Structures are given as structure tokens and as C-alpha cells.
Amino acid sequence: MLITFISDYLWILAMLMTSPLIVTMGLSLSIPLALLGDTLFKHQVKDFVYWCGAILVLVGFTIVNLRTDGPSVYERDSNREDVDD
């Protein structure tokens, strides 16, 4: 019960610090980490398709994080100056 409480608490804190999309994509990183853990600790080599899926998850997480680093639409609109004058 304590582990579940701590996990949910940290998940809520992460959502408050970033966004729900980033946190949910971060949770999906357990897929490539589990695959890596199986390979390193259990010596279970998975198929090429599993590795392709893990790479796609990593690429998706990277793309989402790169897209959210730039200024938001609201910040760009508020910094615009009226050039019609």
C-alpha cells in the first residue's frame, strides 16, 4: 500500500511540475526499461520487433519533450507587437 501511495503522490507532483502528457509519456518509458532489464538481469534476448517498439517509445517521448520546450502559442501571441500602425 505504501509503494502505491508514494507512486501516486510522485505522479501527481510530476503532473503539477510539468504536464499530464509528459508524465504519461514518461510512464510509458517503463516499456524500454523493462526490456533492457530483462536483457541485462535475466539474460532473455527478445526479438527485433520488441526492440523496434522500445525505440519508437523513446523517440515518441523525445519528440513530445522537444515540442513542449518551445514557447507556447499564448507566449508567442503576447510577445507580438502590432505592426499595423
C-alpha positions in Angstrom: 0.0 0.0 0.0 2.8 2.4 0.8 4.5 1.8 -2.5 1.3 2.6 -4.4 0.7 5.8 -2.3 4.3 7.0 -2.9 3.9 6.2 -6.6 0.7 8.1 -7.0 2.0 11.0 -4.9 5.1 11.4 -7.1 2.9 11.1 -10.2 0.7 14.0 -9.0 3.8 16.1 -8.2 5.2 15.4 -11.6 1.9 16.5 -13.3 1.9 19.7 -11.3 5.5 20.5 -12.3 5.2 19.6 -16.0 2.0 18.5 -17.8 -0.2 15.4 -17.9 1.1 14.5 -21.4 4.8 14.5 -20.3 4.1 12.4 -17.2 2.0 9.9 -19.1 4.7 9.6 -21.8 7.2 9.2 -19.0 5.3 6.3 -17.6 5.5 4.6 -21.0 9.3 4.6 -20.6 8.8 1.5 -18.4 8.5 -0.5 -21.6 12.0 0.0 -22.9 13.4 -0.1 -19.3 11.7 -3.5 -18.7 13.1 -4.8 -22.0 16.6 -3.6 -21.0 16.2 -5.1 -17.5 15.2 -8.5 -19.0 18.2 -8.4 -21.2 20.7 -7.4 -18.5 19.5 -9.3 -15.4 17.6 -12.3 -16.8 19.6 -12.8 -19.9 16.5 -13.0 -22.0 17.1 -11.7 -25.5 13.9 -10.5 -27.1 13.0 -10.3 -30.8 13.9 -7.5 -33.1 10.3 -6.3 -33.1 10.4 -5.7 -29.3 13.5 -3.5 -29.7 11.8 -1.6 -32.5 8.8 -0.9 -30.3 11.1 0.2 -27.4 12.9 2.6 -29.8 9.6 4.0 -31.0 8.6 4.7 -27.4 11.9 6.5 -26.8 11.5 8.5 -30.0 8.0 9.5 -29.1 9.0 10.6 -25.6 11.8 12.7 -27.1 9.6 14.3 -29.7 7.0 15.3 -27.1 9.6 16.8 -24.9 11.3 18.7 -27.7 7.9 20.1 -28.9 7.0 21.3 -25.4 10.3 23.1 -24.8 9.5 26.0 -27.1 7.3 28.9 -26.2 3.6 28.2 -26.1 1.1 29.8 -28.5 0.0 32.2 -25.8 3.5 33.4 -25.1 4.2 33.9 -28.8 0.9 35.9 -29.2 1.6 38.1 -26.1 5.1 39.0 -27.3 3.9 40.1 -30.8 3.9 43.8 -31.4 1.3 45.5 -33.6 3.0 46.3 -36.9 -0.2 47.7 -38.5 0.3 51.2 -37.0 
